[in-house]
Amino acid sequence: MLRVVVMVSGGGTNLQAILDAIDSGKITNASVEAVISNNSGAYALERARKHQIPAVCISPKSYPDRAAFHQALLETVREYRPDLIVLAGFLVTIPAEMIKEYRNRIINIHPSLIPSFCGVGYYGLKVHEAALKRGVKITGATVHYVDEGVDSGPILLQKAVEVKEGDTPEILQRRVMEEAEWQILPEAINRIANSK
Ligand code: GAR
């Protein structure tokens, strides 16, 4: 059984897609051991609790400096002995020590076709705003392994999504989630759990 820890900052629709995929059998041989957030108000924590999954908040506000916050984050992750860490809308830079300790065992979902619209400053709605501004006709989502760079690790899965006339960043974000993110993130976890 692949022990998965999911890290989240916000609403947690990708977390929900993972939990639903486990419940429906689309993901096999994996269990979510904990959900960790930097944000106590993250609705994702509520989704975890509803599923009887430990929901832990490690807020930077509770620590004197970044190093102490990073240490607490790492110690909390270690407690759950993950085989895989999934960044599902986790909008905080991962401590270098965690990347080293869990090399090739951290994956991230990004809401564009990397290498477009990724890197420093490209997260959440900003990605879709940039895609619309550039006028691309195709966008999508990417699941990749996390290395020391920003959105720079090896790509596992990608799925393309059409940009439509009249799209707003919000409309596009929702389509990318529905048609790409909520599919490829569970699929990536299932592949890893079953060594495919
Ligand atoms: C998702 O669109 C995810 O791809 C994005 O944050 C959103 C979280 O939504 N992540 C990034 O932009 C990372 N660079 P959710 O909390 O509803 O899953």
Residues whose N, C-alpha, C, O or C-beta is under 5 A from the ligand:
A	BS01	GAR	G10 G11 G12 T13 N14 L15 A88 G89 I109 H110 P111 Y122 Y123 G124
